[in-house]
Amino acid sequence: MQRWNMEIKLDRPITLRELLLNLIERNGEPLREVLFKENIEEMVEDLVLTINGIHFRFQGGLDAELKDGDRLNFMWNYYGG
């Protein structure tokens, strides 16, 4: 499993949606495909995304406000046998 870290400085609070769209713009369509379903309003089900250790859905979903210093974790569930 590959692991990487990225630090992004925020000049102002932004929503999780804004951050993800910015990352997709910078990194291309393949990133959108692993984060979202057909549209950008629904995240893929296998993704567990936390903001400061709390699932993003409990913090406003894609409208959750992010500020400088917040920590996001992207974790995908793997299934198999």
N, CA, C and O atoms as a printed pandas DataFrame, in Angstrom:
     atom_number atom_name residue_name chain_id  residue_number  x_coord  y_coord  z_coord
0              1         N          MET        A               1    0.844   -1.170    0.000
1              2        CA          MET        A               1    0.000    0.000    0.000
2              3         C          MET        A               1    0.897    1.243    0.000
3              4         O          MET        A               1    1.817    1.363    0.809
4              5         N          GLN        A               2    0.613    2.139   -0.903
5              6        CA          GLN        A               2    1.392    3.367   -1.012
6              7         C          GLN        A               2    0.851    4.397   -0.028
7              8         O          GLN        A               2   -0.357    4.503    0.183
8              9         N          ARG        A               3    1.764    5.148    0.564
9             10        CA          ARG        A               3    1.381    6.186    1.511
10            11         C          ARG        A               3    2.142    7.450    1.145
11            12         O          ARG        A               3    3.337    7.404    0.854
12            13         N          TRP        A               4    1.434    8.591    1.160
13            14        CA          TRP        A               4    2.098    9.848    0.867
14            15         C          TRP        A               4    1.471   10.954    1.687
15            16         O          TRP        A               4    0.316   10.865    2.104
16            17         N          ASN        A               5    2.238   11.983    1.907
17            18        CA          ASN        A               5    1.776   13.146    2.660
18            19         C          ASN        A               5    1.879   14.377    1.780
19            20         O          ASN        A               5    2.757   14.485    0.924
20            21         N          MET        A               6    0.966   15.293    2.010
21            22        CA          MET        A               6    0.974   16.542    1.274
22            23         C          MET        A               6    0.559   17.635    2.249
23            24         O          MET        A               6   -0.373   17.454    3.033
24            25         N          GLU        A               7    1.235   18.743    2.201
25            26        CA          GLU        A               7    0.858   19.875    3.040
26            27         C          GLU        A               7    0.405   21.020    2.148
27            28         O          GLU        A               7    1.092   21.394    1.197
28            29         N          ILE        A               8   -0.759   21.568    2.467
29            30        CA          ILE        A               8   -1.311   22.688    1.702
30            31         C          ILE        A               8   -1.613   23.803    2.694
31            32         O          ILE        A               8   -2.356   23.602    3.654
32            33         N          LYS        A               9   -1.046   24.957    2.464
33            34        CA          LYS        A               9   -1.312   26.126    3.308
34            35         C          LYS        A               9   -2.570   26.818    2.813
35            36         O          LYS        A               9   -2.739   27.027    1.612
36            37         N          LEU        A              10   -3.451   27.173    3.737
37            38        CA          LEU        A              10   -4.686   27.863    3.390
38            39         C          LEU        A              10   -4.626   29.301    3.882
39            40         O          LEU        A              10   -4.358   29.549    5.058
40            41         N          ASP        A              11   -4.875   30.247    2.985
41            42        CA          ASP        A              11   -4.898   31.663    3.342
42            43         C          ASP        A              11   -6.205   32.048    4.029
43            44         O          ASP        A              11   -6.274   33.017    4.784
44            45         N          ARG        A              12   -7.244   31.251    3.739
45            46        CA          ARG        A              12   -8.578   31.528    4.266
46            47         C          ARG        A              12   -9.290   30.193    4.414
47            48         O          ARG        A              12   -8.889   29.209    3.793
48            49         N          PRO        A              13  -10.339   30.142    5.228
49            50        CA          PRO        A              13  -11.115   28.903    5.310
50            51         C          PRO        A              13  -11.750   28.577    3.956
51            52         O          PRO        A              13  -12.216   29.469    3.246
52            53         N          ILE        A              14  -11.763   27.298    3.614
53            54        CA          ILE        A              14  -12.417   26.824    2.383
54            55         C          ILE        A              14  -13.212   25.580    2.722
55            56         O          ILE        A              14  -13.015   24.982    3.780
56            57         N          THR        A              15  -14.110   25.186    1.831
57            58        CA          THR        A              15  -14.865   23.955    2.054
58            59         C          THR        A              15  -14.052   22.756    1.570
59            60         O          THR        A              15  -13.126   22.883    0.768
60            61         N          LEU        A              16  -14.425   21.610    2.078
61            62        CA          LEU        A              16  -13.802   20.371    1.627
62            63         C          LEU        A              16  -13.987   20.220    0.125
63            64         O          LEU        A              16  -13.064   19.798   -0.571
64            65         N          ARG        A              17  -15.167   20.559   -0.383
65            66        CA          ARG        A              17  -15.444   20.489   -1.827
66            67         C          ARG        A              17  -14.441   21.347   -2.601
67            68         O          ARG        A              17  -13.876   20.893   -3.597
68            69         N          GLU        A              18  -14.218   22.587   -2.147
69            70        CA          GLU        A              18  -13.265   23.471   -2.836
70            71         C          GLU        A              18  -11.870   22.853   -2.870
71            72         O          GLU        A              18  -11.194   22.888   -3.898
72            73         N          LEU        A              19  -11.448   22.292   -1.750
73            74        CA          LEU        A              19  -10.120   21.686   -1.694
74            75         C          LEU        A              19  -10.016   20.510   -2.654
75            76         O          LEU        A              19   -9.044   20.403   -3.402
76            77         N          LEU        A              20  -11.012   19.625   -2.639
77            78        CA          LEU        A              20  -10.967   18.457   -3.511
78            79         C          LEU        A              20  -11.001   18.846   -4.983
79            80         O          LEU        A              20  -10.282   18.262   -5.793
80            81         N          LEU        A              21  -11.826   19.825   -5.338
81            82        CA          LEU        A              21  -11.863   20.279   -6.734
82            83         C          LEU        A              21  -10.528   20.896   -7.150
83            84         O          LEU        A              21  -10.089   20.721   -8.286
84            85         N          ASN        A              22   -9.889   21.612   -6.237
85            86        CA          ASN        A              22   -8.574   22.178   -6.519
86            87         C          ASN        A              22   -7.550   21.069   -6.745
87            88         O          ASN        A              22   -6.742   21.149   -7.670
88            89         N          LEU        A              23   -7.582   20.035   -5.905
89            90        CA          LEU        A              23   -6.654   18.916   -6.069
90            91         C          LEU        A              23   -6.896   18.178   -7.383
91            92         O          LEU        A              23   -5.949   17.754   -8.045
92            93         N          ILE        A              24   -8.167   18.026   -7.760
93            94        CA          ILE        A              24   -8.486   17.374   -9.034
94            95         C          ILE        A              24   -7.982   18.217  -10.198
95            96         O          ILE        A              24   -7.440   17.682  -11.165
96            97         N          GLU        A              25   -8.158   19.523  -10.107
97            98        CA          GLU        A              25   -7.665   20.417  -11.158
98            99         C          GLU        A              25   -6.154   20.291  -11.319
99           100         O          GLU        A              25   -5.639   20.320  -12.437
100          101         N          ARG        A              26   -5.451   20.153  -10.208
101          102        CA          ARG        A              26   -3.988   20.059  -10.244
102          103         C          ARG        A              26   -3.482   18.677  -10.631
103          104         O          ARG        A              26   -2.399   18.551  -11.202
104          105         N          ASN        A              27   -4.268   17.622  -10.320
105          106        CA          ASN        A              27   -3.777   16.258  -10.494
106          107         C          ASN        A              27   -4.500   15.449  -11.565
107          108         O          ASN        A              27   -4.069   14.344  -11.895
108          109         N          GLY        A              28   -5.589   15.979  -12.112
109          110        CA          GLY        A              28   -6.224   15.329  -13.252
110          111         C          GLY        A              28   -7.415   14.442  -12.933
111          112         O          GLY        A              28   -7.747   14.176  -11.778
112          113         N          GLU        A              29   -8.031   14.006  -13.999
113          114        CA          GLU        A              29   -9.249   13.200  -13.975
114          115         C          GLU        A              29   -9.116   11.904  -13.181
115          116         O          GLU        A              29  -10.078   11.529  -12.511
116          117         N          PRO        A              30   -7.988   11.196  -13.214
117          118        CA          PRO        A              30   -7.897    9.959  -12.432
118          119         C          PRO        A              30   -8.169   10.177  -10.942
119          120         O          PRO        A              30   -8.722    9.294  -10.286
120          121         N          LEU        A              31   -7.797   11.319  -10.406
121          122        CA          LEU        A              31   -8.077   11.591   -9.000
122          123         C          LEU        A              31   -9.579   11.733   -8.776
123          124         O          LEU        A              31  -10.100   11.234   -7.779
124          125         N          ARG        A              32  -10.280   12.403   -9.681
125          126        CA          ARG        A              32  -11.731   12.530   -9.550
126          127         C          ARG        A              32  -12.389   11.158   -9.530
127          128         O          ARG        A              32  -13.334   10.923   -8.777
128          129         N          GLU        A              33  -11.888   10.263  -10.352
129          130        CA          GLU        A              33  -12.472    8.927  -10.456
130          131         C          GLU        A              33  -12.314    8.103   -9.183
131          132         O          GLU        A              33  -13.167    7.263   -8.897
132          133         N          VAL        A              34  -11.255    8.314   -8.415
133          134        CA          VAL        A              34  -11.088    7.556   -7.174
134          135         C          VAL        A              34  -11.789    8.221   -5.993
135          136         O          VAL        A              34  -12.006    7.575   -4.967
136          137         N          LEU        A              35  -12.148    9.499   -6.117
137          138        CA          LEU        A              35  -12.818   10.209   -5.028
138          139         C          LEU        A              35  -14.332   10.236   -5.157
139          140         O          LEU        A              35  -15.043   10.086   -4.163
140          141         N          PHE        A              36  -14.831   10.427   -6.374
141          142        CA          PHE        A              36  -16.250   10.664   -6.580
142          143         C          PHE        A              36  -16.902    9.601   -7.452
143          144         O          PHE        A              36  -16.244    8.914   -8.234
144          145         N          LYS        A              37  -18.234    9.487   -7.291
145          146        CA          LYS        A              37  -19.019    8.658   -8.183
146          147         C          LYS        A              37  -19.190    9.428   -9.491
147          148         O          LYS        A              37  -18.295   10.176   -9.884
148          149         N          GLU        A              38  -20.304    9.260  -10.160
149          150        CA          GLU        A              38  -20.533    9.904  -11.457
150          151         C          GLU        A              38  -20.464   11.430  -11.399
151          152         O          GLU        A              38  -19.961   12.066  -12.325
152          153         N          ASN        A              39  -20.964   12.010  -10.324
153          154        CA          ASN        A              39  -20.922   13.469  -10.205
154          155         C          ASN        A              39  -20.105   13.839   -8.973
155          156         O          ASN        A              39  -19.741   12.973   -8.177
156          157         N          ILE        A              40  -19.826   15.102   -8.824
157          158        CA          ILE        A              40  -18.967   15.527   -7.714
158          159         C          ILE        A              40  -19.743   15.801   -6.431
159          160         O          ILE        A              40  -19.216   16.407   -5.498
160          161         N          GLU        A              41  -20.985   15.358   -6.386
161          162        CA          GLU        A              41  -21.790   15.539   -5.177
162          163         C          GLU        A              41  -21.787   14.298   -4.298
163          164         O          GLU        A              41  -22.258   14.345   -3.162
164          165         N          GLU        A              42  -21.262   13.187   -4.808
165          166        CA          GLU        A              42  -21.305   11.940   -4.065
166          167         C          GLU        A              42  -19.941   11.246   -4.100
167          168         O          GLU        A              42  -19.440   10.878   -5.163
168          169         N          MET        A              43  -19.361   11.079   -2.923
169          170        CA          MET        A              43  -18.052   10.427   -2.822
170          171         C          MET        A              43  -18.223    8.916   -3.005
171          172         O          MET        A              43  -19.297    8.372   -2.747
172          173         N          VAL        A              44  -17.167    8.250   -3.447
173          174        CA          VAL        A              44  -17.209    6.795   -3.564
174          175         C          VAL        A              44  -17.395    6.189   -2.175
175          176         O          VAL        A              44  -16.934    6.751   -1.181
176          177         N          GLU        A              45  -18.067    5.052   -2.110
177          178        CA          GLU        A              45  -18.397    4.443   -0.831
178          179         C          GLU        A              45  -17.199    3.830   -0.124
179          180         O          GLU        A              45  -17.205    3.715    1.102
180          181         N          ASP        A              46  -16.177    3.436   -0.863
181          182        CA          ASP        A              46  -15.026    2.778   -0.253
182          183         C          ASP        A              46  -14.039    3.749    0.383
183          184         O          ASP        A              46  -13.048    3.322    0.975
184          185         N          LEU        A              47  -14.296    5.044    0.270
185          186        CA          LEU        A              47  -13.402    6.049    0.829
186          187         C          LEU        A              47  -13.865    6.459    2.215
187          188         O          LEU        A              47  -15.025    6.817    2.419
188          189         N          VAL        A              48  -12.944    6.400    3.162
189          190        CA          VAL        A              48  -13.182    6.938    4.498
190          191         C          VAL        A              48  -12.313    8.184    4.593
191          192         O          VAL        A              48  -11.086    8.095    4.547
192          193         N          LEU        A              49  -12.945    9.338    4.724
193          194        CA          LEU        A              49  -12.237   10.614    4.771
194          195         C          LEU        A              49  -12.493   11.257    6.127
195          196         O          LEU        A              49  -13.640   11.500    6.502
196          197         N          THR        A              50  -11.421   11.528    6.856
197          198        CA          THR        A              50  -11.578   12.170    8.158
198          199         C          THR        A              50  -10.917   13.542    8.152
199          200         O          THR        A              50   -9.921   13.778    7.468
200          201         N          ILE        A              51  -11.503   14.432    8.936
201          202        CA          ILE        A              51  -10.948   15.767    9.162
202          203         C          ILE        A              51  -10.638   15.838   10.648
203          204         O          ILE        A              51  -11.544   15.789   11.479
204          205         N          ASN        A              52   -9.379   15.949   10.977
205          206        CA          ASN        A              52   -8.938   15.960   12.378
206          207         C          ASN        A              52   -9.491   14.759   13.147
207          208         O          ASN        A              52   -9.896   14.877   14.303
208          209         N          GLY        A              53   -9.500   13.598   12.478
209          210        CA          GLY        A              53   -9.883   12.352   13.120
210          211         C          GLY        A              53  -11.374   12.060   13.157
211          212         O          GLY        A              53  -11.771   11.023   13.688
212          213         N          ILE        A              54  -12.213   12.930   12.615
213          214        CA          ILE        A              54  -13.660   12.738   12.625
214          215         C          ILE        A              54  -14.146   12.625   11.180
215          216         O          ILE        A              54  -13.766   13.425   10.325
216          217         N          HIS        A              55  -14.987   11.626   10.918
217          218        CA          HIS        A              55  -15.491   11.401    9.566
218          219         C          HIS        A              55  -16.102   12.690    9.010
219          220         O          HIS        A              55  -16.835   13.388    9.710
220          221         N          PHE        A              56  -15.799   12.996    7.753
221          222        CA          PHE        A              56  -16.239   14.259    7.143
222          223         C          PHE        A              56  -17.756   14.405    7.115
223          224         O          PHE        A              56  -18.267   15.524    7.159
224          225         N          ARG        A              57  -18.485   13.291    7.042
225          226        CA          ARG        A              57  -19.955   13.362    6.997
226          227         C          ARG        A              57  -20.540   13.929    8.291
227          228         O          ARG        A              57  -21.638   14.486    8.283
228          229         N          PHE        A              58  -19.816   13.792    9.395
229          230        CA          PHE        A              58  -20.271   14.329   10.676
230          231         C          PHE        A              58  -19.842   15.781   10.881
231          232         O          PHE        A              58  -20.087   16.360   11.939
232          233         N          GLN        A              59  -19.204   16.365    9.871
233          234        CA          GLN        A              59  -18.715   17.737    9.976
234          235         C          GLN        A              59  -19.248   18.632    8.860
235          236         O          GLN        A              59  -18.686   19.689    8.573
236          237         N          GLY        A              60  -20.324   18.197    8.244
237          238        CA          GLY        A              60  -20.916   19.006    7.177
238          239         C          GLY        A              60  -20.726   18.432    5.798
239          240         O          GLY        A              60  -21.093   19.072    4.812
240          241         N          GLY        A              61  -20.162   17.243    5.696
241          242        CA          GLY        A              61  -19.955   16.616    4.395
242          243         C          GLY        A              61  -19.015   17.441    3.524
243          244         O          GLY        A              61  -18.021   17.978    4.012
244          245         N          LEU        A              62  -19.325   17.539    2.254
245          246        CA          LEU        A              62  -18.464   18.288    1.336
246          247         C          LEU        A              62  -18.465   19.786    1.627
247          248         O          LEU        A              62  -17.606   20.516    1.134
248          249         N          ASP        A              63  -19.424   20.243    2.422
249          250        CA          ASP        A              63  -19.470   21.659    2.800
250          251         C          ASP        A              63  -18.735   21.938    4.111
251          252         O          ASP        A              63  -18.778   23.061    4.615
252          253         N          ALA        A              64  -18.069   20.938    4.664
253          254        CA          ALA        A              64  -17.295   21.138    5.887
254          255         C          ALA        A              64  -16.243   22.219    5.647
255          256         O          ALA        A              64  -15.582   22.238    4.609
256          257         N          GLU        A              65  -16.100   23.099    6.600
257          258        CA          GLU        A              65  -15.126   24.187    6.468
258          259         C          GLU        A              65  -13.760   23.730    6.964
259          260         O          GLU        A              65  -13.629   23.183    8.059
260          261         N          LEU        A              66  -12.751   23.965    6.138
261          262        CA          LEU        A              66  -11.373   23.632    6.480
262          263         C          LEU        A              66  -10.602   24.910    6.739
263          264         O          LEU        A              66  -10.829   25.937    6.100
264          265         N          LYS        A              67   -9.684   24.824    7.693
265          266        CA          LYS        A              67   -8.817   25.971    7.964
266          267         C          LYS        A              67   -7.375   25.480    8.013
267          268         O          LYS        A              67   -7.118   24.282    8.123
268          269         N          ASP        A              68   -6.455   26.405    7.932
269          270        CA          ASP        A              68   -5.043   26.049    7.954
270          271         C          ASP        A              68   -4.743   25.257    9.222
271          272         O          ASP        A              68   -5.156   25.639   10.317
272          273         N          GLY        A              69   -4.029   24.164    9.065
273          274        CA          GLY        A              69   -3.665   23.318   10.193
274          275         C          GLY        A              69   -4.542   22.085   10.349
275          276         O          GLY        A              69   -4.178   21.168   11.086
276          277         N          ASP        A              70   -5.698   22.036    9.668
277          278        CA          ASP        A              70   -6.538   20.847    9.723
278          279         C          ASP        A              70   -5.816   19.679    9.066
279          280         O          ASP        A              70   -5.039   19.860    8.129
280          281         N          ARG        A              71   -6.084   18.479    9.570
281          282        CA          ARG        A              71   -5.475   17.264    9.023
282          283         C          ARG        A              71   -6.557   16.392    8.397
283          284         O          ARG        A              71   -7.562   16.069    9.030
284          285         N          LEU        A              72   -6.331   16.023    7.148
285          286        CA          LEU        A              72   -7.249   15.133    6.435
286          287         C          LEU        A              72   -6.574   13.794    6.229
287          288         O          LEU        A              72   -5.388   13.729    5.906
288          289         N          ASN        A              73   -7.336   12.719    6.418
289          290        CA          ASN        A              73   -6.859   11.373    6.133
290          291         C          ASN        A              73   -7.791   10.743    5.116
291          292         O          ASN        A              73   -9.009   10.748    5.295
292          293         N          PHE        A              74   -7.226   10.205    4.057
293          294        CA          PHE        A              74   -7.965    9.496    3.017
294          295         C          PHE        A              74   -7.610    8.022    3.152
295          296         O          PHE        A              74   -6.448    7.645    2.999
296          297         N          MET        A              75   -8.607    7.186    3.438
297          298        CA          MET        A              75   -8.376    5.758    3.610
298          299         C          MET        A              75   -9.413    5.004    2.788
299          300         O          MET        A              75  -10.606    5.298    2.864
300          301         N          TRP        A              76   -8.964    4.043    2.012
301          302        CA          TRP        A              76   -9.869    3.240    1.207
302          303         C          TRP        A              76  -10.041    1.878    1.844
303          304         O          TRP        A              76   -9.072    1.263    2.288
304          305         N          ASN        A              77  -11.281    1.407    1.888
305          306        CA          ASN        A              77  -11.571    0.058    2.355
306          307         C          ASN        A              77  -11.179   -0.928    1.271
307          308         O          ASN        A              77  -11.446   -0.711    0.089
308          309         N          TYR        A              78  -10.547   -2.004    1.681
309          310        CA          TYR        A              78  -10.195   -3.072    0.744
310          311         C          TYR        A              78  -10.942   -4.320    1.144
311          312         O          TYR        A              78  -11.031   -4.653    2.325
312          313         N          TYR        A              79  -11.477   -5.006    0.159
313          314        CA          TYR        A              79  -12.238   -6.234    0.399
314          315         C          TYR        A              79  -11.575   -7.373   -0.343
315          316         O          TYR        A              79  -10.910   -7.165   -1.358
316          317         N          GLY        A              80  -11.750   -8.530    0.147
317          318        CA          GLY        A              80  -11.208   -9.688   -0.548
318          319         C          GLY        A              80  -11.133  -10.868    0.402
319          320         O          GLY        A              80  -11.553  -10.800    1.557
320          321         N          GLY        A              81  -10.603  -11.916   -0.109
321          322        CA          GLY        A              81  -10.536  -13.091    0.728
322          323         C          GLY        A              81   -9.384  -13.955    0.365
323          324         O          GLY        A              81   -9.178  -15.000    0.981
